[in-house]
Amino acid sequence: MQTHMKISTSLIASAWLLAAPANGAVKVFACEPEWANLVELTAGDLASVYQASTAMQDPHRIEARPSLIAQMRRAQLVICTGADLEVGWLPLLMQSAGNRDVYAGSPRFIAAAELVSRLEVPTTVDRAAGDIHPGGNPHVHLDPHKLAEIAQAVAERLAIIDAANAEEYRARYAAFAQSWRDAIAGWETKAQPLRGMRIVPYHKDTVYLAHWLGLVEVMNIEPKPGLPPSAAHLAGLVDLLVAAPVDAVTRSAYQDPKPMNWLRAQTGVPTVELPYTVGGAPDVDDLYALFDVTIDRLLEARGRHDGD
């Protein structure tokens, strides 16, 4: 990744060699809460961040409403997940805004997931298999190590856009990077009891969390990615969970709680609502709290199960 990062930064610098630095705070359009907060943590008041969606919205399905179009039109930098997560709404939004400076593929557009290696990259793409992303699973923000890589790229991109404050961006990133490393070490120590925990998530959006913490994703509530479960599918899940018990059934804050609650009623398996991103629970007001709360809720669920 380091070689790629150096090449990308060099290309960006060449492209913007004659660009004037932004006046005032850089106007950043963030597609999802995790990227809005990452910019805030690394840039502080040097950036003015507009967050296009909330933790209670499915990031695959956002309406390209007029207020988003207006903000995209004013943006000096756009950061989204990429890897086709927003393919259903972002191209229309960008086309409607007409801000060519931040079109996908330009130096002022950051596709965060595409800056890091991804899991579940398919060898073939068949839409009959559900909402499969050709570039791999895009939900990279639930691995804090990948967030650290992305934060560095964001800081460098801002330093180029706003050259007058370049050293300040780098200093703020350095402080964040040290704090983040310390936080990761604490999370990994605390989460040791979670290794091997068997979970059934609603959707394939906890893959990076499971990979990082050593959780075992047994199956999903969705029969195929993006396809809501039918009554017949849920009945089949009950049989599977009775035959091979798991530690918890999980869902993200934006997902329908009814299937998870029904499975709990039928099987007694503990259920966990995970915040998924910043704002996904009342006390999750930044990325640090996101991982604090996520790990605490999983530990609580495993404790309940082990105590049964």
C-alpha positions as CSV (number, residue, x, y, z in Angstrom):
1,M,0.0,0.0,0.0
2,Q,2.9,2.4,0.8
3,T,4.1,2.3,-2.9
4,H,0.6,2.9,-4.2
5,M,0.2,5.8,-1.7
6,K,3.4,7.5,-2.9
7,I,2.5,7.1,-6.6
8,S,-1.1,8.5,-6.0
9,T,0.2,11.5,-4.0
10,S,2.7,12.3,-6.7
11,L,0.1,12.2,-9.4
12,I,-2.2,14.4,-7.4
13,A,0.5,16.9,-6.7
14,S,1.3,17.2,-10.4
15,A,-2.3,17.7,-11.3
16,W,-2.8,20.5,-8.8
17,L,0.5,22.2,-9.2
18,L,-1.1,25.4,-10.4
19,A,-4.2,25.2,-8.3
20,A,-4.8,28.0,-5.8
21,P,-5.3,26.9,-2.2
22,A,-8.8,26.9,-0.9
23,N,-10.0,30.0,1.0
24,G,-11.2,29.3,4.5
25,A,-12.2,25.8,5.5
26,V,-12.2,23.1,2.8
27,K,-15.7,22.1,1.9
28,V,-15.9,18.3,2.1
29,F,-18.9,16.2,1.0
30,A,-18.9,12.9,2.9
31,C,-21.2,10.2,1.7
32,E,-21.3,8.3,5.0
33,P,-20.9,9.2,8.7
34,E,-17.6,7.2,9.1
35,W,-15.9,9.4,6.5
36,A,-17.3,12.6,7.8
37,N,-15.9,11.8,11.2
38,L,-12.6,10.6,9.8
39,V,-12.2,14.0,8.2
40,E,-13.2,15.8,11.4
41,L,-10.7,13.8,13.4
42,T,-7.8,14.5,11.0
43,A,-8.6,18.0,9.9
44,G,-10.5,19.6,12.7
45,D,-11.8,23.1,11.9
46,L,-9.7,23.3,8.7
47,A,-12.5,21.4,7.0
48,S,-16.2,22.1,6.8
49,V,-17.8,18.7,6.4
50,Y,-21.3,17.9,5.1
51,Q,-22.6,14.4,5.9
52,A,-24.9,13.1,3.2
53,S,-26.4,10.2,5.1
54,T,-26.9,8.9,8.7
55,A,-26.3,5.6,10.5
56,M,-30.1,4.9,10.3
57,Q,-30.0,4.9,6.5
58,D,-28.9,2.0,4.2
59,P,-25.8,3.4,2.5
60,H,-26.7,1.4,-0.6
61,R,-29.9,3.3,-1.0
62,I,-29.9,7.1,-0.5
63,E,-32.1,9.5,-2.3
64,A,-30.3,12.1,-4.4
65,R,-32.5,14.9,-3.0
66,P,-32.0,18.6,-3.8
67,S,-30.1,19.4,-0.6
68,L,-27.5,16.8,-1.4
69,I,-27.2,18.2,-5.0
70,A,-26.6,21.7,-3.7
71,Q,-23.9,20.5,-1.3
72,M,-22.2,18.4,-4.0
73,R,-22.2,21.5,-6.2
74,R,-20.2,23.4,-3.6
75,A,-17.8,20.6,-2.6
76,Q,-14.1,21.0,-3.0
77,L,-13.4,17.4,-1.9
78,V,-15.7,14.4,-1.9
79,I,-15.1,11.2,0.2
80,C,-17.3,8.2,-0.3
81,T,-16.8,4.5,0.2
82,G,-16.6,3.6,-3.4
83,A,-16.2,-0.1,-4.5
84,D,-19.8,0.3,-5.9
85,L,-21.4,0.8,-2.5
86,E,-23.1,4.0,-3.7
87,V,-23.6,2.9,-7.3
88,G,-27.4,3.2,-7.0
89,W,-27.4,6.9,-6.1
90,L,-24.0,8.7,-6.3
91,P,-23.6,8.9,-10.1
92,L,-27.0,10.5,-10.4
93,L,-26.2,12.9,-7.6
94,M,-22.8,13.9,-9.2
95,Q,-24.4,14.3,-12.6
96,S,-27.2,16.5,-11.2
97,A,-24.7,18.7,-9.3
98,G,-22.4,19.2,-12.4
99,N,-19.3,19.8,-10.3
100,R,-16.7,18.4,-12.6
101,D,-13.9,19.1,-10.1
102,V,-15.1,16.3,-7.9
103,Y,-16.2,13.7,-10.3
104,A,-15.3,10.1,-9.6
105,G,-11.7,9.5,-10.8
106,S,-10.6,13.1,-10.2
107,P,-8.0,13.9,-7.6
108,R,-10.7,15.7,-5.5
109,F,-12.7,12.5,-5.2
110,I,-11.7,9.8,-2.6
111,A,-13.1,6.3,-2.9
112,A,-12.0,5.2,0.6
113,A,-12.5,1.4,0.1
114,E,-10.4,1.5,-3.0
115,L,-7.4,2.7,-1.1
116,V,-7.1,-0.6,0.8
117,S,-7.1,-4.3,0.1
118,R,-10.6,-5.7,0.2
119,L,-12.2,-9.1,1.2
120,E,-14.6,-11.2,-0.8
121,V,-13.5,-10.0,-4.2
122,P,-15.5,-12.2,-6.5
123,T,-13.9,-14.2,-9.4
124,T,-17.1,-13.8,-11.4
125,V,-20.1,-11.4,-11.0
126,D,-23.6,-12.9,-11.2
127,R,-26.4,-10.7,-10.1
128,A,-28.5,-13.8,-9.5
129,A,-26.3,-14.2,-6.4
130,G,-27.6,-11.0,-4.9
131,D,-26.0,-7.5,-4.5
132,I,-22.4,-8.6,-5.2
133,H,-19.8,-5.9,-5.5
134,P,-17.3,-6.6,-8.3
135,G,-14.5,-4.8,-6.4
136,G,-15.0,-6.8,-3.2
137,N,-16.8,-6.1,0.1
138,P,-16.9,-2.3,0.5
139,H,-17.6,-2.1,4.3
140,V,-13.9,-1.6,5.1
141,H,-14.5,1.0,7.9
142,L,-15.1,-1.8,10.4
143,D,-11.5,-2.7,10.4
144,P,-9.6,0.1,12.3
145,H,-6.3,-0.8,10.6
146,K,-7.8,0.0,7.2
147,L,-9.2,3.3,8.6
148,A,-5.6,4.2,9.6
149,E,-4.5,3.8,6.0
150,I,-7.4,5.8,4.7
151,A,-6.8,8.6,7.2
152,Q,-3.3,9.0,5.9
153,A,-4.6,9.4,2.3
154,V,-7.2,11.9,3.4
155,A,-4.7,14.0,5.2
156,E,-2.4,14.1,2.2
157,R,-5.2,14.9,-0.1
158,L,-6.3,17.8,2.1
159,A,-2.7,19.0,2.4
160,I,-2.5,19.3,-1.4
161,I,-5.9,21.0,-1.8
162,D,-5.1,23.5,1.0
163,A,-1.4,23.9,0.6
164,A,-1.2,26.8,3.0
165,N,-2.1,24.5,5.8
166,A,-0.3,21.4,4.6
167,E,1.9,21.1,7.7
168,E,-1.0,21.5,10.0
169,Y,-2.8,18.7,8.3
170,R,0.2,16.4,8.6
171,A,0.7,17.3,12.3
172,R,-3.0,16.6,13.0
173,Y,-2.8,13.3,11.2
174,A,0.3,12.4,13.1
175,A,-1.4,13.0,16.4
176,F,-4.5,11.1,15.3
177,A,-2.4,8.2,14.1
178,Q,-0.6,7.8,17.4
179,S,-3.9,8.0,19.3
180,W,-5.5,5.5,16.9
181,R,-2.7,3.0,17.3
182,D,-3.1,3.1,21.0
183,A,-6.8,2.7,20.7
184,I,-6.4,-0.3,18.4
185,A,-4.0,-2.0,20.9
186,G,-6.6,-1.5,23.7
187,W,-9.5,-2.8,21.6
188,E,-7.6,-5.9,20.5
189,T,-6.7,-6.7,24.1
190,K,-10.2,-6.2,25.3
191,A,-11.7,-8.3,22.4
192,Q,-9.6,-11.4,23.0
193,P,-12.6,-13.3,24.4
194,L,-14.4,-12.8,21.2
195,R,-12.1,-14.9,19.1
196,G,-14.0,-17.8,17.7
197,M,-17.4,-16.3,18.5
198,R,-20.0,-17.6,16.1
199,I,-22.3,-15.0,14.7
200,V,-25.2,-14.7,12.2
201,P,-25.2,-11.1,10.8
202,Y,-28.2,-9.7,8.9
203,H,-26.1,-8.6,5.9
204,K,-22.5,-9.0,4.7
205,D,-21.6,-5.6,6.3
206,T,-19.6,-7.0,9.3
207,V,-17.1,-9.1,7.3
208,Y,-14.2,-6.8,8.2
209,L,-15.1,-6.6,11.8
210,A,-15.3,-10.4,12.0
211,H,-12.0,-10.8,10.2
212,W,-10.3,-8.3,12.5
213,L,-11.6,-9.7,15.8
214,G,-11.5,-13.4,14.8
215,L,-15.3,-13.9,14.8
216,V,-16.8,-16.7,12.7
217,E,-19.6,-15.6,10.4
218,V,-21.7,-18.8,10.1
219,M,-24.4,-17.5,7.7
220,N,-26.5,-14.4,7.1
221,I,-30.2,-13.6,7.8
222,E,-30.4,-12.4,4.2
223,P,-30.6,-15.4,1.8
224,K,-28.5,-13.4,-0.7
225,P,-26.8,-10.0,-0.2
226,G,-29.5,-7.2,-0.4
227,L,-32.4,-9.6,-0.5
228,P,-34.7,-9.5,2.5
229,P,-35.4,-12.8,4.2
230,S,-38.7,-14.6,3.4
231,A,-40.7,-16.5,6.0
232,A,-39.6,-19.7,4.5
233,H,-35.9,-18.7,4.7
234,L,-36.3,-17.7,8.3
235,A,-37.9,-21.0,9.2
236,G,-35.0,-22.7,7.6
237,L,-32.6,-20.6,9.6
238,V,-34.3,-21.8,12.8
239,D,-33.6,-25.4,11.9
240,L,-30.0,-24.6,11.2
241,L,-29.5,-22.7,14.4
242,V,-31.1,-25.5,16.5
243,A,-28.8,-28.0,14.8
244,A,-25.7,-25.9,15.1
245,P,-26.0,-23.2,17.8
246,V,-24.3,-19.9,17.5
247,D,-23.3,-17.2,20.0
248,A,-25.3,-14.3,18.6
249,V,-27.5,-13.1,15.8
250,T,-26.6,-9.5,14.9
251,R,-27.9,-6.6,12.8
252,S,-26.7,-3.1,12.1
253,A,-28.6,-0.1,13.3
254,Y,-30.2,0.7,9.9
255,Q,-31.5,-2.8,9.3
256,D,-35.0,-4.2,10.1
257,P,-35.0,-5.7,13.6
258,K,-38.0,-8.0,13.1
259,P,-36.2,-11.0,11.5
260,M,-33.5,-10.9,14.2
261,N,-36.1,-10.7,17.0
262,W,-38.2,-13.5,15.5
263,L,-35.1,-15.8,15.4
264,R,-34.4,-15.0,19.1
265,A,-38.0,-15.8,20.0
266,Q,-37.8,-19.1,18.2
267,T,-34.3,-20.2,19.3
268,G,-33.3,-18.3,22.4
269,V,-30.0,-17.2,20.7
270,P,-28.8,-13.8,22.0
271,T,-29.2,-10.9,19.7
272,V,-27.0,-7.8,19.3
273,E,-27.7,-4.5,17.5
274,L,-24.4,-3.2,16.4
275,P,-24.1,0.6,15.6
276,Y,-22.3,-0.1,12.3
277,T,-21.1,3.5,12.0
278,V,-21.0,6.9,13.8
279,G,-24.4,7.8,15.1
280,G,-25.6,4.2,15.2
281,A,-26.3,4.3,18.9
282,P,-26.9,7.3,21.2
283,D,-23.3,7.1,22.7
284,V,-21.5,6.5,19.4
285,D,-20.5,10.1,18.5
286,D,-17.2,9.3,16.9
287,L,-15.1,6.4,15.5
288,Y,-13.5,5.7,18.8
289,A,-16.9,5.2,20.4
290,L,-18.0,3.1,17.4
291,F,-15.4,0.4,18.3
292,D,-15.8,0.8,22.1
293,V,-19.6,0.2,21.9
294,T,-19.3,-2.6,19.2
295,I,-16.9,-4.6,21.3
296,D,-18.8,-4.0,24.5
297,R,-22.0,-5.2,23.0
298,L,-20.4,-8.4,21.5
299,L,-18.7,-9.2,24.8
300,E,-22.1,-8.8,26.6
301,A,-23.7,-11.2,24.2
302,R,-21.0,-13.7,24.5
303,G,-21.2,-13.4,28.3
304,R,-24.9,-14.1,28.2
305,H,-24.4,-17.1,26.0
306,D,-21.5,-18.6,28.0
307,G,-23.6,-18.1,31.1
308,D,-26.6,-20.0,29.8
